[in-house]
Amino acid sequence: MRGTALSVRGLRKSYRARGAASATGSRQVAAVDGLDLDVERGEIFAVLGPNGAGKTTTVEILEGFRERDAGDVSVLGEDPARAGRAWRARIGVVQQDSRDLGELTVAEMVGTTARYYPRPRDPAEVIDAVGLTEHARKRTRALSGGQRRRLDVALGIVGRPELLFLDEPTTGFDPQARRSFWDLVTSLRDDGATILLTTHYLEEAAYLADRVVVIDRGQAVASGEPDGLGGPHARTPLVTWLDDGERRSLRTDRPTGAVARIAHEVAAPDGEIPGLTVTRPTLEDVYLDLIGDGDPAGNEEQR
Amino acid sequence: MTTSTRDSVSPVRTHPLPGPIALGLVRMRVELLGFVRERDAMIFIFAYPLIMMAIFASVFGGEEQVFDVGAGSMEINFAQYFLPGMVATGVMLSSFQTVAISIAVERDDGTLKRLRATPLSALSYFLGKVGQILLVSVVQTVALVALAALAFDVPMPDGVRWWTFAWVFALGTATGAVCGVAFSTVPRSGRSASAVVTPVVLVLQFISGVFFPYPSLPDWMQQVAQVFPLKWLAQGMRSVFLPDEFATVETAGEWQHLLIAVVLGLWLIAGLVIGVRTFRWRRRDDG
């Protein structure tokens, strides 16, 4: 089943800057500044961007948690700002910060949440899928950070959502848990769910996402398949070497020829080029290029 | 504002949403499990009036309280005088304090936000709270009255008075609950919720004649207490558990049932209006 799962045109949202009121009134800061997005049904779509780029604001508008200032938004054919219970039964939400766990057990939490939905998954199967079966009878306050996060995911998928929002879902996971979580997300997609993922882990986006968008300062700065992001030029291999102790670098589409040429010029008596590296930029390198590495504005608190 | 752009697929309607009443019952079970497993709640809300009753009645149990009533003076078992105040306190703790603290905590820790993302309706959420409060305060009151009757020989009222008890109890619980919803926005965080709500409840207990005979409180204190519902709740409970002659001990010289209903009713409406207007699923600092 193909079609558009969600579509965003010209989305805008400003906040009053905290503690920055001037004589003319408080200053408005744009968190999302004219964003366009299209997510197809059945794909995993990753939203990347530094802290404060507007990722969470965007996602929370799509989830119906926040009002927008301007723009057209359609999520599963409805406007999230006005959608009701029937619409919320079709989405699943795994929020970024949750610490609301208490005296109920894992099985009770998942079982109860399943009751809210018209066509839930089997709670025991969901608990098994996130790897919490052996902790099912444990009170949720006794779970470790990674286990809590997996419970969040279980609560997000137990309603059998058509569209699942995952806001930085694997924060605090060990590599093994992350890998099995990736398998879970992939299997959800294979079952027909659409997944909108925000993440800080570029290798996560590279592994999972069918398409990614990079947003910075509330605007999309690049989008496409993870392998093609930033255009062909962004993936040009980089050759670096030491010349008289000084590191030199060269971007070239023909690294083999470049290495041969460099060898001819600077190779040591034994034929080796000192400190030679040949790297193909990863998604992370491309991403850091796109958002302007080390931009101080990128360190603002995420909203 | 804006309009939605396009419809891609019409929603599947073959599976109806669960009804709000059924979900209210699901929520009630969640609330009850959370309440009975929370040690703080069980001690400071459920057991507190029982403990106070046991302590005060044991300490002063042998003494008869002497009151000037009508033509002469009348003696009464201390436990009998203490019981209505403890019943009123229990109702206030189980409704107002429970709701104010739990909603403040649930808003702060994201429980409400998580629920907001599901098809659960606000109606079901509040039905769950109401069900939990009713069950806890009924069990608490039954235990309190049974303790007074069995351990301290407090005479039980006759049939007609139980009707008075029923409406004062129901109105008091409802008023406490909606005022709790309204008050839940006052604490700035979940951690401070207990610290903000508990002193309010404690001060009200002292000035509303729960621990001391109301008429013996200073005038100004009575004036202040009259504004708040606990004074009237306690007075209503005194009219149930004390002999009729004690009406003359009240400041007004009578039980004032109509006024009790009016004041509690006004607080109920005020709490409802403020609660509906100020209730929010999210923290203040969360957009």
Interface residues (C-beta under 8 A of the other chain):
Chain A: M1 G3 T4 A5 S7 R9 Y15 R41 T57 E60 E63 G64 F65 R66 R68 A70 G71 D72 V73 S74 L76 G77 E78 D79 A81 R85 A86 W87 R88 A89 R90 I91 G92 V93 Q95 D97 S98 R99 D100 G102 E103 L104 E108 T112 T113 R115 Y116 Y117 P118 R119 R139 L155 G159 R303
Chain B: M1 T2 T3 S4 T5 R6 D7 S8 V9 S10 P11 R13 H15 P16 L17 P18 L23 V26 R29 V30 L33 G34 R37 E38 E106 D109 G110 T111 K113 R114 R116 A117 T118 P119 L120 S121 R282 G287
